[in-house]
Amino acid sequence: MNNEECRQLLSVLSDIHNEDEKFLKNVSDKLDRQPLFLANSASYVGRVKSVNPTFTWEKYFDKLNEGERQNMDGYFQKINSSYLGMKTVMLAVQKNAEESILLEHVFKLFSIISFDPLPQDVIIQFIKSIDPQKSAEDICLQLKHCSLFFQTENNDIRVHSVVHEAIVNYSSQTFGCKQSENNSKKSAADLACQVAWALNRFEDREDEIKIIPHLIKFITNSSFQHFLNKLIDVKSSKQKLDERNWKIAKYFVDVLVRFCNYKLATKVLYEITEIQTKMLGVDHIDVSYSYNELGGLLWKNGEYENAKAFLERAMKIQAKTFGTDHVNIAATYNNLGSVYNDMGEYEKAKDFYERAIEIETKAFGPDHVNIATTTIIWV
């Protein structure tokens, strides 16, 4: 349904007043323009307004945001036996999961990512990481014939927000109960890695921006902690970082930075740097590069004191490893210059910028591109 059709449906069934119309689009978006859910919502608002004239769509929208859908579902089930509530949708999810192990896997995937469009090849990669024998054709056919999924013009797969909520609820109630506690933890860790590997397929794609809602949901989900635990290669005789998972975690940081989500990028980088530090030691040169990157992100977040602290730690490690005039330390000097400049300490900023330029001039010559990107700012 388009916006006008949603507005008309909600207006007619709820006898809405003009001042409430600004919230119709919000409600339509929240319910993913699904006709039956919109009709149920409008009926609910209309009935409540008949006994409480002060009730508005704004208040209803607040109820949705506060997670009161279950209470409203219970009300509708009492007054209307044909009401399509969350329980009904969950039964549909359960039925599809019981009839198809492939769809059960897809539900697991969507339970920890967003309901936004997801390219089919990402889903195919996810399924094949679990069952390599599954053909892409079989996966696509089952997705197409499952009424809980929508296929966009670009062959992306998405679900209604209401269906997504049902999938999340069903997953939390079902998947963990099928195994012992130890097996459940292992299964959760395996699932987290499989999701991360699938999302990694967005790297270097033209439609890379589609990863953002899914990545945000994944990172803010408890499953992400299971993935972080997998950064350590426990199969190795000597504990070390798992190279594949480490590269994926760094990709997640990079893509968040590219799309300017600096706060979440900082959170992820901080968490993986803590793991890196435990594995390699606080004085390892690779840790210094992570400190340098953390300092840069904190600077972009406006957290200048924290940024300075990490950059100084990076500088100390690099100076100890390479010496104070090595080219590898120039980027840290430059970042410190930027931090001090934004803190208003212009003389210190000038000093660090000049040291960076001096090192890079000796290493690359005065006409190298690196020199052009290192700027002295002073007043």
ABEGO torsion letter per residue (X at the ends): XBAAAAAAAAAAAAGBBAAAAAAAAAAAAAAGGBAAAAAAAAAAAAAAAAABAABBAAAAAAAAAAGAAAAAAAAAAAABAABBBAAAAAAAAAAAAAABAAAAAAAAAAAABBABBBBAAAAAAAAAAABAABBAAAAAAAAAABAABBBBAAGBBBBBAAAAAAAAAAAAAAAAAABBAAAAAAAAAAAAAAAAAAAAAABGBAAAAAAAAAAAAAAABAAAAAAAAAABBAABABBBBBAAAAAAAAAAAAAAAAAGBAAAAAAAAAAAAAAAAAAAEAABAAAAAAAAAAAAAAAAAGBAAAAAAAAAAAAAAAAAAAEAABAAAAAAAAAAAAAAAAAGBAAAAAAAAAAAAAAAAAAAEAABAAAAABBBBBX
